[in-house]
Amino acid sequence: MNIVLFGAPGSGKGSQATRINKKYNLPHISTGDLFRENINNNTPLGVIAKEFINRGELVPDEPVFEILKNRLALPDCKNGYVLDGFPRNLAQAIELEKISKIDAVIFIDVSMSEIEIRAINRKICPTCGKIYSMVERYTQVCDDCGSDLIQREDDKIDVVRNRIKTYLSQSEPLIKYYRDRKILKTVLSGNSADETFVEVDKILSNLSKKSRN
Ligand SMILES: [Zn+2]
């Protein structure tokens, strides 16, 4: 099963991908993580990506495809994968179809105000990378390693708003494209990631039944 998780930045695609990975054993491929890896390792691609991400802009297609193609060619993608954060626009979707067949696009539908609230309340441990929601959290240090939590550059409100604006302008044609291909599955975001996963799970178990028959 080749799955695309689609939704606004901050809609919780990563949490769903983690759950899908656990239950269906499909690798979670996040272009965001691939970028962060490249940025942390200071690769030439990472240097380019960093400039765009820090401005709240999207990294151009060419380097994105380069790293993605390499990633999808690895043996763990043989039985499928979950793509998180890609494609973001119609041009990328058309290009993606040339390198891989997509079985389903799960669209996590969530309001933009909810996304802003989540971003403002999100902090990350700079040492181990663990992500925290600061809603109802009273300590500012990491449970696992004791480091002081920080706000990610790309969770700052202006950056978030800029990113949402870009997302909205590109998402409509993409949603239509996948709807026309009859592979779009819309899931309303629940109150928690577990709640949302109940719906995601239904879709995937139907799909995997179909693919076995
Ligand atoms: Zn930590």
Residues whose N, C-alpha, C, O or C-beta is under 5 A from the ligand:
A	BS01	ZN	C125 T127 C128 G129 K130 C142 D144 C145 G146 S147
